[in-house]
Amino acid sequence: MNGETVTRLGTTADPRHDHILVDGQPLGSPPRPLYFLLHKPVGVVSTLKDPEGRPTIRELLQGVHERVFPVGRLDYASSGLLLLTNDGELTERLLHPRYRLPRTYQAKVSGVPTLAALQALRQGVRLEDGTVSAPATVQILRQRETKAWLELTLREGRNREVRHMCAAVGYPVEKLIRVRFGPLALSGLPVGAYRLLTPLEIRALKQTAAALGAPPS
């Protein structure tokens, strides 16, 4: 390192500033941090490859040559905001269940929920697997005789939780869109499109992560 052979265990180095050779070859610089917002369509899996051969988000990232990973997932039948990045530390902090990052969804449900059903969602409901969901913030956005659009904000990231919660109170989800993830909003991005986060959004995301605290080692 920097012209000297390092033999002492525990020696630290910063590849951004130190000249490091391993077996005579220079150690590559760490990849630049990248942050993308993708509007995932229905019928696409939130992974980079799928053993069943279904369309993946990788196919939507035309022009992105660096390897980035989804921060959490949306199920195959859902659409909406998906964050992708190569910032592993930030990803771990945002997803750790201890820190309860808010996620906001809009759900079209069959039927118009009663006040009792809405109150149950706000308090937490017993799900099919016997667990109880965390309390959610819920409001009706609009309704017709046999349908309603709900907006729900949750601080858990369990698989298909909105669908399970709504089914538990008798109003199954017909359509589900994630519109916010922490400080990020979908904000009119077309279905299937992606964009880089703005510097302001990156700053807000990192400030949110810092406020959540560091994940346990």
Secondary structure, DSSP 8 states (H G I E B T S, - for coil): -TTS---STT----TTTS--EETTEE--------EEEEEE-TT-BSSS--TT---BGGGG-TT--S--EESS---TT-EEEEEEES-HHHHHHHH-GGG---EEEEEEEES---HHHHHHHHH--B-TTS-B----EEEEEEE-SSEEEEEEEES---TTHHHHHHHHTT--EEEEEEEEETTEE-TT--TT-EEE--HHHHHHHHHHHHHH-----
